[in-house]
Amino acid sequence: MSEAKHGVFYWNEQMTRDVEAAIKFYRDVMEWQIEAVDMGDFTDWVASLDSQPVAGIMGMMPDMGDDVPSHWMSYIAVDDIDARLIKAKAVGAQVLREPFDVLNVGRIAMLIDAGGGHIGWMTPTEMA
């Protein structure tokens, strides 16, 4: 993972409808080593290169709907997700998913910024 520093892109996660195809593609093309991580309700796949985590791959969540295509989701590290969302809403952001905690990962929220970009923000565990 990238260094957890406020305002820096921290993590990228592919949300896909075909996890097996995505894993095979990135193993073959990028030579990523990919391992399953049990997240309780779902499995996340962490990709590494030279023993350094570089990205995640996970299946689309049922609540995303059938019309959302497979895509890459980027996450920016923020020092305090709750406080930053208050500021973001005040300047035009729309929160798609209020902050939630992911064990050993951090506190995450999904939003649309004032320019219309979909983005994830997270306060990684190491920053909390």
N, C-alpha and C positions, 0 to 999 in steps of 0.2 A: 504494500500500500504506500501511497505517497505520504510525505510528512504531514502530520496533522497540524496545519497552520491556518488560522482564521483567514477566510477569503480565497483560499487556494482550492482548485479542483483536487478532490481527494480520492474519488473512486469512480469507476465506470462499471456498469452492470448491463449485460445484454438480457433483455426480457424477450423470450422466444416461445413460439408455439411448437418448436421441434428441437428440444434440448439435445437429443442424440446427434442430429445433423450439425448443430452449432458446435458441439464438443468435437466432433470428428473434423469439421472444417478448421477450427483454430488449432487443433493438435497437428493436423497435416500442414497447414499453411504457415502458422506462426511458431510452430514447434513448442507450443505451450504444454506444460504438464498440468493436468486438470484433475482435481480431486473433489469428491463429494463432501459436503459439510452438512450434517443434520441440524436444521434450524428449528426443530420441533414440529411445526405445522407444515413445513416444506423442506426440500433439499436445495441448497445453494451449491453451485460448483465454482470453486476458486481456481483460477488459472494463474500459473506461476511461470516465470522465465528466469533461469539461473537462480532458482530457490527464492525468488522475490515475487510476492503476489502482485499481479498486474491488472486483473479484472475478475469479474464474476459473470456467471451465466445461470439464469434461472428460468423456470417455466412461467408463463403468464399466469397471474393470479385470476381466479374465477370472477372476481368483482371488476375486472378490467373490461369486460364485455367482449363480444365477438368481433366488433368492428375495429378494435385497436390492433394495428399490425405489430409484428416483432420489431424491436427497436433497441437502441442503446440508450441507457439513462445515465446521466452524469450527476455526480453529487459534489457539492462544494462544502468544505468544512467551515463551520461557524462556531464561534466561541460560546454562544448561548442561544440555542435554537428557539426557545420560547420568546426571549426578548427580541431577537432578530425578526421573528415573524410579526410581532406587533409593529415594528418599524416598516416592514415590507408591506403590510396591509395598509398602513397610513399613506403609502405612496403608490398604491394601485395594484399590488399583488393580490392574486386570488389563491387561497389555500385549498388544494385539492384533497389533501389528507393531513389532518392535524397531527402534531408530533406523537410518535409512538416509540417505544423502547425495543431494541433488539439486543438480546443478551450477548455480551462480549463484543458488541459492535458499536452501539451508541444510540443516540436519540435522533430520529429521522422525521422529516416532513416533506411533502410533495407540494409544489406550488407552480403557478404560472406567474412569471414576472410581469412587470408593467409593459414590456415589449411583446408579450405573448409567448415567450419561451417557456417550455415545460422543463423543470429542473428539480432535483432533489437537494435538500440541504441536510446536513447532519452535524451533530456535535459528537465526534468520535469518543469512545470510552476513554481514550488516553488524554482527551482535553477536558473531560468532566471533572 
